[in-house]
Amino acid sequence: NGTVLEPRLMTFHEICLDFLFAGGIAGGIEICITFPTEYVKTQLQLDEKASPPKYKGIGDCVKQTVQSHGVKGLYRGLSSLLYGSIPKSAVRFGVFEFLSNHAKDESGRLDSTRGLLCGLGAGVMEAVLVVCPMETVKVKFIHDQTSAKPKYKGFFHGVREIIRERGLRGTYQGLTATVLKQGSNQAIRFFVMTSLKNWYKGDNPNKTINPLVTGMFGAIAGAASVFGNTPLDVIKTRMQGLEAHKYKSTVDCAIKILRHEGPAAFYKGTVPRLGRVCLDVAIVFIIYEEVVKILNTVWKTE
């Protein structure tokens, strides 16, 4: 009818919802592509020191899994991460957006230190609300596959059995290690991303960043988090495996790994984790930044 609609100023909550939905979709796509590396990483971390160890390395782990369970075996535990990807992204980016919105200076700039603190807050919240139960189910699924008689028939059957045997608390094994891991993960990633973006933009806060550059920054942030907290990831995995009863606490788990397997054990699975995390963080940040650009074009979001 010829009526021209004025651009509507979106509320902060509406902006976050769009960001998080896009992040969740990106996370789901990324998990489907890179999950085999997550599977191999988890198996290598669960492979305690033995004479000889079950797996000789990444290639041998893949070979044994495919020989025993087919290619689909490399995707055991995928459902637990896939179902949790959207709420995980929602909590992560929602909390980060909320905190960073209050932490920016008068010019709208978020410095590196505040970016680290906002990322830490986001990581802790996602660990408590989503990641710990999701990771516990995933690790048990993967560990169960190596048992002589696997007992989990699928995602919902596995969850039901875990809760029946251990109660809801059984899905929160390794909570301390998970909080430490996710908190440090997001603190490192958002610190690196904030630092690189501020460096790239220089004195021009409105300077646009090419998606490929964003992806490169995301990959660097992901790599930094892998090298920075893989020991926590190893401890978390052990605390959530089927042999978790051997450990009295997160500290006890760390001490036993160090005593019986040496310092190198804390970096088991680093290579496959590096591949998955770098791609994961790159994809998520590219989607996130592109959605911001679209929203700024369609609506007045600033």
C-alpha positions as CSV (number, residue, x, y, z in Angstrom):
1,N,0.0,0.0,0.0
2,G,3.0,2.3,-0.3
3,T,3.5,2.6,3.4
4,V,7.1,2.9,4.4
5,L,8.0,1.2,7.7
6,E,10.5,2.9,9.9
7,P,13.3,0.7,11.1
8,R,12.4,-0.5,14.6
9,L,14.9,-0.2,17.5
10,M,15.4,-3.8,18.7
11,T,15.6,-4.5,22.4
12,F,18.8,-5.9,23.9
13,H,17.0,-9.2,24.5
14,E,15.9,-9.5,20.9
15,I,19.4,-8.8,19.7
16,C,20.8,-11.5,22.0
17,L,18.2,-14.0,20.9
18,D,19.1,-13.6,17.2
19,F,22.8,-13.8,18.0
20,L,22.4,-17.0,20.1
21,F,20.1,-18.7,17.6
22,A,22.7,-18.2,14.9
23,G,25.5,-19.4,17.2
24,G,23.5,-22.5,18.1
25,I,23.0,-23.4,14.4
26,A,26.7,-22.8,13.7
27,G,27.6,-25.0,16.7
28,G,25.4,-27.8,15.4
29,I,26.9,-27.7,12.0
30,E,30.4,-27.5,13.4
31,I,29.9,-30.5,15.7
32,C,28.6,-32.7,12.9
33,I,31.7,-31.9,10.8
34,T,34.3,-32.2,13.5
35,F,32.9,-34.7,16.0
36,P,35.3,-37.6,15.0
37,T,38.2,-35.5,16.3
38,E,36.3,-35.0,19.6
39,Y,35.7,-38.8,19.7
40,V,39.4,-39.6,19.2
41,K,40.5,-37.0,21.7
42,T,38.2,-38.4,24.3
43,Q,39.3,-42.0,23.7
44,L,43.0,-41.0,23.9
45,Q,42.3,-39.2,27.2
46,L,40.5,-42.2,28.6
47,D,43.3,-44.5,27.6
48,E,45.1,-44.8,30.9
49,K,48.8,-45.8,30.9
50,A,49.1,-49.6,30.3
51,S,51.7,-52.1,28.9
52,P,51.0,-51.6,26.1
53,P,48.3,-48.8,25.9
54,K,45.2,-49.6,23.9
55,Y,45.9,-47.0,21.3
56,K,49.2,-46.2,19.7
57,G,48.1,-42.8,18.5
58,I,45.4,-40.9,16.5
59,G,45.5,-43.1,13.4
60,D,45.4,-46.3,15.4
61,C,42.4,-45.1,17.4
62,V,40.5,-44.3,14.2
63,K,41.5,-47.7,12.7
64,Q,40.4,-49.7,15.7
65,T,37.1,-47.9,16.0
66,V,36.2,-48.3,12.4
67,Q,37.2,-52.0,12.4
68,S,35.1,-52.7,15.5
69,H,32.1,-50.3,14.9
70,G,32.3,-49.0,11.4
71,V,32.6,-45.3,10.5
72,K,29.5,-44.5,12.5
73,G,31.5,-45.6,15.6
74,L,33.4,-42.3,15.3
75,Y,30.2,-40.5,15.9
76,R,29.3,-42.3,19.2
77,G,28.2,-39.6,21.7
78,L,27.4,-37.0,19.0
79,S,23.8,-36.8,20.0
80,S,24.6,-35.5,23.5
81,L,26.6,-32.6,22.0
82,L,24.2,-32.0,19.2
83,Y,21.2,-31.7,21.6
84,G,23.2,-29.4,23.8
85,S,24.8,-27.1,21.2
86,I,21.9,-24.6,21.0
87,P,21.4,-24.1,24.7
88,K,25.2,-24.0,25.2
89,S,25.6,-21.3,22.6
90,A,22.6,-19.5,24.0
91,V,24.1,-19.3,27.5
92,R,27.6,-18.5,26.4
93,F,26.8,-15.6,24.1
94,G,23.8,-14.5,26.1
95,V,25.9,-14.1,29.3
96,F,28.8,-12.6,27.4
97,E,26.5,-10.1,25.6
98,F,24.9,-9.2,28.9
99,L,28.2,-8.7,30.8
100,S,30.0,-7.0,27.9
101,N,27.1,-4.6,27.4
102,H,27.7,-3.3,31.0
103,A,31.5,-3.5,30.8
104,K,32.1,-1.3,27.7
105,D,33.5,2.2,28.1
106,E,31.8,5.4,27.0
107,S,32.9,4.9,23.4
108,G,31.4,1.4,23.3
109,R,34.8,-0.3,23.3
110,L,35.5,-3.4,25.3
111,D,39.1,-3.7,26.4
112,S,41.0,-7.0,26.7
113,T,40.9,-7.4,30.4
114,R,37.1,-6.9,30.6
115,G,36.7,-9.2,27.6
116,L,38.6,-11.9,29.6
117,L,36.3,-11.4,32.7
118,C,33.1,-11.4,30.6
119,G,34.3,-14.6,28.9
120,L,35.1,-16.2,32.3
121,G,31.6,-15.4,33.4
122,A,30.1,-16.9,30.3
123,G,32.2,-20.0,30.5
124,V,31.2,-20.7,34.2
125,M,27.5,-20.3,33.5
126,E,27.5,-22.5,30.4
127,A,29.5,-25.2,32.4
128,V,26.9,-25.3,35.2
129,L,23.7,-25.0,33.2
130,V,24.6,-27.0,30.1
131,V,28.1,-28.3,29.5
132,C,28.7,-30.5,32.5
133,P,25.6,-32.8,32.1
134,M,26.1,-32.8,28.3
135,E,29.8,-33.7,28.5
136,T,29.1,-36.4,31.2
137,V,26.7,-38.2,28.9
138,K,29.0,-37.8,25.9
139,V,32.0,-39.2,27.8
140,K,30.1,-42.2,29.2
141,F,28.7,-43.0,25.7
142,I,32.2,-43.0,24.2
143,H,33.7,-45.0,27.2
144,D,30.8,-47.4,27.1
145,Q,31.6,-48.3,23.5
146,T,35.0,-49.7,24.5
147,S,33.4,-52.0,27.1
148,A,33.0,-55.7,26.5
149,K,29.2,-55.4,26.7
150,P,28.0,-51.9,25.8
151,K,24.8,-51.1,27.7
152,Y,23.7,-47.7,26.3
153,K,21.4,-48.2,23.3
154,G,21.0,-44.5,22.4
155,F,21.0,-41.0,23.8
156,F,17.7,-41.1,25.7
157,H,18.2,-44.6,26.9
158,G,21.7,-43.7,28.1
159,V,20.5,-40.6,30.0
160,R,17.7,-42.7,31.5
161,E,20.1,-45.4,32.7
162,I,22.6,-42.8,34.1
163,I,19.9,-41.1,36.1
164,R,18.4,-44.4,37.2
165,E,21.8,-45.7,38.4
166,R,23.3,-42.5,39.8
167,G,20.4,-40.0,40.0
168,L,20.5,-36.5,38.5
169,R,23.7,-35.9,40.4
170,G,25.2,-38.6,38.1
171,T,25.1,-36.2,35.2
172,Y,27.2,-33.7,37.1
173,Q,30.3,-35.7,37.6
174,G,33.4,-33.6,37.2
175,L,31.5,-30.3,37.8
176,T,34.5,-28.5,39.3
177,A,36.8,-29.6,36.5
178,T,34.2,-28.6,33.9
179,V,33.7,-25.2,35.5
180,L,37.5,-24.6,35.5
181,K,37.8,-25.9,31.9
182,Q,34.9,-23.9,30.5
183,G,35.7,-20.8,32.5
184,S,39.3,-20.7,31.3
185,N,38.2,-21.7,27.8
186,Q,36.0,-18.7,27.3
187,A,38.2,-16.4,29.2
188,I,41.1,-17.2,26.9
189,R,39.0,-17.1,23.7
190,F,37.2,-13.9,24.4
191,F,40.4,-12.3,25.7
192,V,42.3,-13.2,22.5
193,M,39.4,-12.2,20.2
194,T,38.9,-8.9,21.9
195,S,42.6,-8.2,21.8
196,L,42.9,-9.1,18.1
197,K,39.8,-7.1,17.1
198,N,41.0,-4.0,19.0
199,W,44.4,-4.3,17.4
200,Y,42.9,-4.7,13.9
201,K,40.5,-1.8,14.3
202,G,43.1,0.5,15.8
203,D,41.6,4.0,16.3
204,N,38.6,3.2,14.2
205,P,36.0,1.3,16.2
206,N,33.7,1.2,13.3
207,K,36.1,-0.6,10.9
208,T,34.6,-3.7,9.4
209,I,36.4,-7.0,9.7
210,N,36.4,-9.5,6.8
211,P,34.9,-12.9,7.7
212,L,38.1,-14.6,6.7
213,V,40.0,-12.4,9.2
214,T,37.4,-13.1,11.8
215,G,37.8,-16.8,11.2
216,M,41.6,-16.6,11.5
217,F,41.2,-14.7,14.8
218,G,38.8,-17.3,16.0
219,A,41.2,-20.1,15.1
220,I,44.0,-18.4,17.0
221,A,41.7,-17.9,20.0
222,G,40.7,-21.6,19.8
223,A,44.3,-22.7,19.6
224,A,45.3,-20.5,22.6
225,S,42.5,-22.1,24.7
226,V,43.6,-25.6,23.7
227,F,47.2,-25.1,24.8
228,G,46.1,-23.2,27.8
229,N,43.7,-25.7,29.4
230,T,44.0,-29.2,27.9
231,P,45.2,-30.5,31.3
232,L,41.8,-29.4,32.7
233,D,40.1,-31.1,29.8
234,V,41.9,-34.4,30.5
235,I,41.0,-34.2,34.2
236,K,37.4,-33.5,33.3
237,T,37.2,-36.4,30.9
238,R,38.6,-38.8,33.5
239,M,36.2,-37.5,36.1
240,Q,33.2,-38.2,33.8
241,G,34.3,-41.6,32.5
242,L,33.0,-45.0,33.6
243,E,36.0,-45.3,35.9
244,A,35.4,-42.0,37.7
245,H,34.8,-43.8,41.0
246,K,38.5,-44.2,41.3
247,Y,38.9,-40.5,42.0
248,K,37.9,-38.8,45.2
249,S,37.9,-35.3,43.7
250,T,39.3,-33.2,40.9
251,V,42.6,-32.7,42.8
252,D,42.9,-36.4,43.6
253,C,42.4,-37.1,39.9
254,A,45.1,-34.7,38.9
255,I,47.5,-36.1,41.5
256,K,46.9,-39.7,40.4
257,I,47.4,-38.9,36.7
258,L,50.7,-37.1,37.5
259,R,51.9,-39.9,39.8
260,H,51.0,-42.9,37.6
261,E,51.3,-41.4,34.1
262,G,53.6,-38.4,34.3
263,P,53.1,-34.8,33.1
264,A,52.7,-35.7,29.4
265,A,49.4,-37.4,30.2
266,F,47.8,-34.0,30.8
267,Y,48.2,-33.3,27.1
268,K,46.7,-36.4,25.7
269,G,44.3,-35.7,22.8
270,T,45.8,-32.3,22.2
271,V,46.2,-32.7,18.4
272,P,42.6,-33.9,17.6
273,R,41.2,-31.3,20.1
274,L,43.3,-28.6,18.4
275,G,41.7,-29.4,15.0
276,R,38.2,-29.5,16.3
277,V,38.4,-26.4,18.5
278,C,40.1,-24.2,16.0
279,L,37.4,-24.9,13.4
280,D,34.7,-24.7,16.0
281,V,35.7,-21.3,17.3
282,A,36.4,-19.9,13.8
283,I,32.9,-21.0,12.5
284,V,31.0,-19.7,15.6
285,F,32.7,-16.3,15.5
286,I,32.2,-15.9,11.8
287,I,28.5,-16.6,12.1
288,Y,28.2,-14.4,15.1
289,E,29.9,-11.4,13.5
290,E,28.0,-11.8,10.3
291,V,24.7,-11.8,12.1
292,V,25.7,-8.6,13.9
293,K,26.3,-7.0,10.5
294,I,23.0,-8.1,9.2
295,L,21.1,-6.9,12.3
296,N,22.9,-3.5,12.1
297,T,21.7,-3.2,8.4
298,V,18.1,-4.3,9.0
299,W,17.5,-2.8,12.4
300,K,19.0,-0.1,14.5
301,T,20.8,-2.3,17.1
302,E,23.3,0.1,18.5
